[in-house]
Amino acid sequence: MQLVRQKEESAMKRHGPRRLARGPVCTTLVTLLAAALASGCAAEGTDSATGGKRPAPPAPGQEGPPLLKPRQEGPPLLKAAPPDALSAYAGEVRRKQAARVAAARKQVAAAKKWRLAKVPLAAPEPPAVKPRITTRKGFEVTGGETLPPVFTTVPTKERIVFLTMDDGAEKDPALLRMMTELDIPYSAFLSDYVVKEDYGYFRKMKARGVTLSNHTLNHRYMPGLSYAEQKREICGQQDRMAKEFGKRPTLFRPPYGNYNGDTLRIAKSCGIKAVPLWASEAFPDHMEWREWDRDLHPGDIILTHFRGPGDWKGSMPDMIRRVMKTVTDKGYAVARLEDYV
Ligand SMILES: [Zn+2]
């Protein structure tokens, strides 16, 4: 190895350093690096064959050893790159690869612990720029062009879905642990009338990276309320959540998914940017589909609730097991809603 390094250094002296290629070329570099390491070993073998003596350096004007000659095949990038940069790059690649392997092992262990049928698929990197979201056709209100968009699916081509949980009645500590250990993102839409029994539970949720959003103070049917009543329900919950969690939500979901023009105007007036509804709903024992094809689609928002055996045929972990089986079987990953909206 030392020999290769020396030769490269002397080559550098002669040709001068060039920039290390970046981007896709790096993959080529890794391959080249591997080839170089292999040829380095061969050179070492030759070296030991000569009794450890290194070949004499070339006299001025004389050609160096064959390894230094520019090879016809392959790009000349490897010889041109500073050896330190190459080894640093190789180290970085190895570290990233090791991190990926460790994360995958952790996922397998967590899936086994929480009795998931399959290991959840990993979501792709979030987009650099969030997609432009518009109101779903048929969900518009009169004069709603400048109001927060109402949608059930996020525009994306990725095989991802989003998991959202509403209300806040059931406060199962196992859910917090399960979602953290499985590293499954989800968003919570909270109603004060059930959350107020234990704001601490949701503060723990927030500390685990979950975004908490507005689902009104008392979970009433918005279109049946006056403007002033709706304002109290929506903006009152904005204030309440700001006080309890230190942050005003930007996402709002009207109870039962029902709203009118006033609902959206009021929501906008107190800081709401978007109104995500849902394309399907998860229960511990089944899915309820809202789309005609009874299937998942890229960007679909899945609704579920903070409920337990009192309301459901199962616990919140049972519900997660069921919905994750559906999502994974269909080849989807769960992504973080706030990375896209
Ligand atoms: Zn609700």
Residues whose N, C-alpha, C, O or C-beta is under 5 A from the ligand:
A	BS01	ZN	D166 D167 P255 Y256
